Amino acid sequence: MSRLVRLERERQSTTVASGITAFLAEHQLSPGSKRVYASGLRVVLEYLGADTQLAQLDDARTASRLANWFRTRYMHTAPATWIRQLAILRSACACWRRRGWLGSDPTASLERPKVSLDRTRALTREQIAALWRPEDMALRERTLWRLLYQTAGRANAILSLDVHDLDLPNKRARVSSKGGATEWVFWQTGAALLLPRLLAGRSSGPVFLADRLPTKAVPSIDRCPVTGRARLSYRRAAELFSQATGGSTLHQLRHSALTHAAEDGTNTPILLARSRHASVRSLERYARPGPEAVARHVAEHDPARRRR
């Protein structure tokens, strides 16, 4: 009986802030994954309030308000963003239910958006080339976009780079993979010329910084010791790229790099090494030649074509 009373008291006293802390400590997450999970739950913390008791989410009206807030916040984002944020919130709620802090699932009414298969996600080479032309584009954006395309890196991994991760003379950087392993990404001359200008002598802190000083406290690892500015968020970076390209996503730069490399005849082992996929099956949808490449191949092999 005393154990039941103790569990009930713990359930009634556990706050949203302490619940999030416990969830993040429950698994051995890589630094990059932990940062993504913490960022996803930070907005939930801001909405609910740090001192709000988790048990209040068992109330149907509170759960309904949380679901409505979630829909409003993410309704205009990419489906992948909605799916990622919902997965983070549901993982946290599952953890809290296992610990007895929640008796129900406040995310039960939320549905994953339907994502249609898009075989034209790769940007054309002309579209990629157009990104490098505008001289009025901010240095930070030009550097980030070139780095994403030339490394074929995941946007979260590149945005998580710190200055000490860079090996500028060898045009490479250390990144953390999804499984937590440390791997290398490599870039070419275009990004190599821009990076020193972007860093402007900085020797520590995040590579990509926000435009202004933060209005709220941020972790020390996400703050530049020289400028005081915080790490550029994925959400802001994605918003700027979408505005500049008429709705394209940062992930399309990675997709385009791998598709163009496949069109140029890059072999599968090298493509796997660049993409850092665990299997060829995962790579398949990236290494699919685009319509321009198919049209060029058909034209070049037309029997009626005049041969030089």
N, C-alpha and C positions, 0 to 999 in steps of 0.2 A: 504493500500500500504506500509506504514511504517513497518507493521508487517512482510510482505513478504521480505522486504529488510533486516530486522533484522535477520530473519530465515536463509536467504541466506548467510549473513555474518557469522553467527554462524556455518553454515554448512561448509563454506570454511576455518574457523579457528580452527575447532576441530581436535586435533591431535590423533594419535593412543594411546598414553599414557593416555591422558585425557579421551578418549573413554573407555578404559579398566577400568579406575578408576570408571567412572560412571556406567558401567555395573556391576562391583562387588558390588557397593553400592545400586543397584536397588532392590536386593532381600535380604531377611533375611536368609542368608546362615549360616549353622553351621560352626564352625572353620575348621573342616576337609574338608567340601565341598568347602569352600572358598579357602583353600590351594590348592586343586586339580584344581579348576578353574583358580586361579592365576598362578599356575605352567604351565597349558596348554596354557595360553595366553602369558606367559613370552617369550616362544620361538617365538611366532608370533611377539611380540614386538621387539625382537632381530633381526628378519629377516626384518621387514618393517622399523624399526627405530622409536624411540619415538616421534620425531618431524614431522614425515610424516603426512600429512593431510588425514583423513579418506576418504574425497571426491575423492582422487586419485584412490580408489578402484573401483570407478564407470567406470574408463577407462578399456576397454576390455583387452588391453595388460597387464595392471597391474594386473587385476584379473586373467588372464591366467598364469602369472608368479607366483602368489600366489598359484594357484592350482597345478602347476608343482612342486613348492617347497614342498608343503604338501605331494604330492605323493612320492617324493624322500625321504623325511625325514621319513615317516612312512611305506614305502613299505615292509620293512623287519621286522616290529614289529608284535606282535600278532593282529589278527583281532579285538579283544576287545579294544586294545589300539587305533587302527585307528578309531574305532567307537566312543570311548570316546572323543578323541581329536577333531574329526569332529563335534560332538555334542556341545562341548564347543565353538568352533569357530562359528558354525551356531547360537548358542544362542546369542553370542555377536553381530553378524551381524544383527540379528533380532531386538535386542535392539537398535542398531544404526539406523536402518531403521525407527523404531517407533519414534525416536527422530528427524528424518529428516536429520540425518548426512550422510546417505547413500541412494541412490536412487535405487540400485540394490543389488542382492545377489552375491558376488564374489565367493561363494562356490557352486553355482548352478551346475557346471560341475563335482563336486566331488561326487562319489557314495560310498555308504556303501559296504564294502566287504561282500561276502556271507559267512555265518558261518554255516558249516554243523553240524548236531547234532551228537555229539560224546558221546556214552554211555560207553566209557572206560576211562573217564577222571580221575577216581580215581586210584591212584598208588596202587600197591599191598603192602601187609604188609612187604614183603621181600624188596621191593624197599625203603619203608620208613625206615626200620631197617638199610639198607645200608647207609643211610644218616648220621646216628649217629656214624658210625664206624671210618671214616678217622680222625686220630689224627692230620694230617697236615692241616686240614681245619681250616680256620680262626675262632677265637672265635666268632666274630660278626655274621658270617654266621650260625654257629652251633646254636647259641642262637636264632637268628631270625627264622630259619627253625623249631626248636623245638617249639618255641612259637606259630608260625602259625599253626602247626599241633595240638598241645595240646589244644589250645584255640578255634580251628576252626574259627579263626577270619579272617576278611577281611584284605588283605595285606595293603591297604591304612590306615586302622585304627591302625594296629599294628605299622607301620612305623611312624605314627603321635604321638605315645606315648611320653610323657615327663616323666622325672624321678619322678616328684611329682604325676603322675597318678598311680604309682605302689604302691600296698600294699603287699610288699614282705612277711611279716609274714603269711598272709592269702592266698598267691599265687593267687592274682587277680589284675586286673587293670581296671580303668575307661576308656571307649572308647565312642566316639560319633557315634550314629547310622546314617543311611542315612537320617532319618527325623530330626536329630538334638538332639534326646533324649540321655541322658547319661545312659550307661549300663555297666555291669561288664562282663569281660572275666576271665576265670580261667585256671590255668595251673597245671602241675604235677611236680614231683620231678626232672625230667630231666632238665626242664627249670629253676626250682628253684635253682639248683646247679650252673647253668651257669650265671644267671643274676648278682649276686654280683661281679663275676669276670669281667664281661663286664663293669659294672659301675665303678669299681675301685675307690670307694669313692666319685664319682660325686653325688651331691645332687640336681642338677637342669639341665635344658636344655634337648635336645632330647636324648632318650635312644640309638637310633642307629645313629652313626655318619659316615660321609664320611671318606675316607682314608687320604685325604689331605686338607689343608686349602683352602677355596674358592678363586677363582680368580676374582669374581665379588661380589658386595654387595648383601647380603641376609638379609631377615627380622630377627630382633633380636630373635623372637620366634623360629626360625629355626637354631639358632647358639648356640653352647655350650659356656658358659661364662668361662669355665676352659681351654679348649683346643683351642677354636676359630674355631673349625671345624663345618661345616654345617650338617644338618640332611641328612641322607642317602636317596637318591631319589629312587622312585619306579622303575624308568627305570634302574638304576644301580643294584639294588637288583634283579630285574627280569633277567637281563643279566647274573649275576653271578650264579643264580640258574639254568638257562637254560644251561650254559656252564658245570656245574657240573653234570647235569642229562641227558644230551643229548637231550635237547629241551623241557623239562617239564616246566610248568608255576607255579608261586607262588600260583595261585588260586587252583591248584590241591592239595595243602596241605590241604586247607580248605575242598575241595570236598572229599578228602580221609578220613579226620577225621570223617566227618559226615557219609560217607558210611560205614566205619569200625564200628562206633558206632551202626548204624542200623543193621549191620550183627551180632553184639553181643547181639541184642535183646533190645536195648535202646528204651524206649517208646516214642511216638510222642511228648508229652508235654516237655519232657527233651530235645529231639532233637530240638524242636522249640526254647527252652530257650538257648541252646548252639549256634544255628545258628543265632538267633535274626531275623528270618524271620517273616513277618507279617501274613502269612497264610500257611496252610499245602500244598497248591498247589505250592507255591514257593519252598517248601522243597522237593517236590517229586523227582526231578531229582538228588538230593544229596543223598537221603536215599534209592537209588536203589542198592540192593546187587550186588557185582561184580561176574564175572564168577567163580572165585575160591570158593566163598561162596556158589554159586548155586551148583557147582560140589560136594562140601563137603556135602551139604544137601542131594543131590540125593544119594550119596554113603552111607551116614549114614542111609538112609531109604530104602535101597535096601533089598527086602524080602529075597534074597539069602545070605545076609551078615551073617557071623557067629556071633552069640551073645555070649558075655561072661557071 
